[in-house]
Amino acid sequence: MPRLILLRHGQSQWNLENRFTGWVDVDLTAEGEAQARRGGELIAQAGFRPAVMFTSVLTRAKRTGALALQAAGLSDVPVIADWRLNERHYGGLTGLDKAETARLHGEDQVKIWRRSYDIPPPPLEAGSEWDFDADPRYAGQAIPDTESLKTTLDRVLPYWNEAIAPRLAAGEDVLIAAHGNSLRAIVKHLFAVPDDQIVGVEIPTGNPLEIDLDAALKPTAARYLDEARATALPGLPA
């Protein structure tokens, strides 16, 4: 039966600075690089050899995946990058310091934007510093100007169905190196996590989540490979 590993990118520079990152292409910190390598070591210890790695087009996810594969002795694994695995688009919050945003808009409002399932932040203004319309990676694509977790799932799920699920259904093991919210979208889909519970799911950086699947791609077991850094995952089997 196929196995799937979800790997959230290691700490990024803007994680460290406590800023809303979204689609901004920031790199890993030294700690983030170490987390990625540790994730790769754990993948090797688990005897996991993916047939393919999927990742977003953002540097922090691509480098995390590459460093993990290198540490696992799996640098020959083919890599497929697609923008639909990008982090959630934080709209008009992009680039802002989270603490300062809470002071400006109130902690309750920011909590709604960050943690509600279907309420997005204000849209990103056209022509702003963080406008991605001219980015060649998104040429010809109808990209969003803000997203909730629900609309993140709405773009991740079609890619899952067309590109990732067929590889798993063919019996291949798959690694996905992506982001907190794009991976939460996959977790919600696989485990049918209710809307009011998925907002509380927090996937640790650099800690591989291994999921065993049956022939119908239904999870039969799930575990974090670094148990000391595991977090609760509502509805997931032990």
N, C-alpha and C positions, 0 to 999 in steps of 0.2 A: 504494500500500500504506500502511496506517496507521502512524503513529509514536506512540510513548508516551514521555513524560518523567516520571521519578520524581524528586521534589525533597524531600529531607529538610529539615525545618525548620531555621532558623538557630539559633545558640547561644541557649539559654534561661538564665534566671537560675540554675536549679538545675544545668544543665551547668557553669556557671561555678563554682558552689559545690561541685561534685563530689558531688551527692546523687542517690540513686535517685529518679527522678521518676515514671515510669510514667504513671498516669492523673491525677496532680495537675496542676491547670490553671495552670501558671506561664507567665509572659510571656517574650518575647524580651528579650535585652540589646540595647544599642545596637549591639554587634558583630553580633548575630543579625539585627537589622534591616538592617544594611549587607550581610550575606551574602545575605539574601533579595532585596534590590534588585539586587545583582550577579548573582544567579541569573536575575532577570528580564531584565537587559541581555543576558546570554548567550543566553537563549531568543529574544529579538528578533533577535540577530545570526545565529542559526541559521535564521531564517525560519520559526519554529514558531508556528502559530496554532491552539491547541486549540479544539475544538468545545465542550468542557466541562472544568471542573476538579473533581476529587473531592478531598475532604479529610476529616480526622477532625473530631470535635467539639471538640477541644482548641485553645485560643487560639494556642499557639505555631505550630501547623500552619496554622490558618486565616489568621493574620496573615502568615505567610511566603508563603502562596499569594497573598494579596491584594496584598502589597507587590511580589511578583514580577510579577504581572499588571499592576500600575500602572506599574512600571518598563519593562515590555515594551510599553506602550501598548495593553494588552488588558483594561482594566477592565470591558469589556462582556461578557466571557466568563461564562456562567452557572456557578454554583458549587453543588455538592451535597455536604453534610456528613453523615457517618455514623459512629457510634461504633465500627463494626467495623474502621475504619482507625486506631483509637487505637493508641498505643504499647503494647508489652507491659505487662501488669499485674505489678508487682514484688512483690505480696503483702506479707508482713511486713517486707520491706526498704524499703518505700516511705517516703521522707522521710529515710532514714538517710544519714549521711556515708559514702562508700564506703571511705575509709581507716580510719575508726573501726570500720566493720563488719568489715573484714579483721582488725583487731586483736582484736575480740571473738570472731569465729567461725573465724579462721584463713584465710590467703590461699587455701589449696587449696580449702576449702569454698566460699568466695565465688566463686572462679573457676568451680567446678562450677555454682553457681546462675546465674552470669552468662553462661557460654559453652557449657554443655552444650546439646544440642539438645532433650532431652526431660525434663530434671530441673528442676522449678520450685522457687522459694524457698518457705519456709513460708508458709501462707496468712495473709492479713490478718485480724486479729481483728475480729469484729463489734463495732460501736460505737466503734472506734478513731477517732482524729482524721482518718484518711484513708479512712473508710468511705464508699463511693459509693452505697449503697443508696437514700439519700434524694435523690440528685441527679435532678432532673426530666428530664435528658437521657437517663437510662437507665430511665425509668418503663416497667414492663411487660416489661422485658428480663431474661433470665437471665444476669446479668453474673458474671464470674469473681471469685474472691478471691485468685488467684495464677495465673501462666501461665509456661510454658516457651515457647521459640520454636515448638515443635511445636503447642502448643495455640493460640498466636497465629495460626499458619497455618490451624488448623482453623476459626477464626472469620473470617479474612480471605478465604479461598478461596471460601466460598459467596457473599460479597458481590461478589468479583471475577466469579464466574460469572453472577450474576443482574443486576448493574448495570453493570459496567465492560466486560467482554468483549463484550457485545452492541453497545456503541457502537463499539468498535474493529472488530468484525466487519462493521459497516455502513460501514467505511471512514473513520470519523472519527478525528482526532488527539485524544489525551487527555493531560491533565496530572494527576498525582496528587501533592499536597502532604501528606506524612504524616511518619512517624517511622522511626528506624533499624530497628526490628524489624518493623513492619508492612510496610515496603518490602523488607526482607530476605526476608520471607515470599513476596512477589510475585516477587522475583528467583529464589528457590529453585524456585517453581512454573514460571516461564517457561523457565528454563535447566536444569531438572532437576539442580540442584546437589546432590551427595551430602550426607547428614546431617553427615558428619565434615568437610566443607569449608565448608558454609554458616555454621558458627559462627565462621569466620575472616574472613567478609566484613564489612567496615566501610564503610558509605556515608557520605561526608563531608557535613557540614552545609552547606546552601546551594549545593551543586554539582549542577546538573541532569544526570541520567543519561538520555541519549537512546537509545531502543531502536527499531530498525526491525523491523517485523513483516511476515510474509507473510500470505496470505489465510487460513491456518489458525492465525494468531496465534502462529506460531513465530518466534523472533528470527532475523534474518539479520545484524544488526550491532548493536553497542552502543558508546557512547563517552561519557565525561564531557565536558561542554562547557568546563569549566575544567581543561585538561590538567595544569596545574601542581599542582592539588590532587587529582588522580585517585588512586585506590587500586586494588589488584589485585582482580579479580573472577574467581574460579576458574570455568572452564568457559564464560565468555562470549566470543563471537567478537570479534575486533579490528575 
